[in-house]
């Protein structure tokens, strides 16, 4: 990020909205200030999607760490046994539906 180039006052956004859209669509992130204080960040949709995916992954990691601390874990063997039982039950249901 180039602070001189990427931090703009709100009047820049008001007067040059088309330019802002073009710059953001080219991958730039723009910080908009009001009265000298940062008020918003404008990012492209693709970058927003990447950030949301990263946040979702971090939440999963956080929940996983909490489960490990509380000793709410299963061995690999237990997990595979559960999956195999689940598959067997689903296969039996499919056979019953087919009859």
PyMOL commands that set and color helices and strands:
alter all, ss='L'
color gray80, all
select helices_A, chain A and resi 3-6+10-15+17-25+45-69+76-98
alter helices_A, ss='H'
color red, helices_A
select strands_A, chain A and resi 7-9+30-34+37-42
alter strands_A, ss='S'
color yellow, strands_A
deselect
rebuild
show_as cartoon
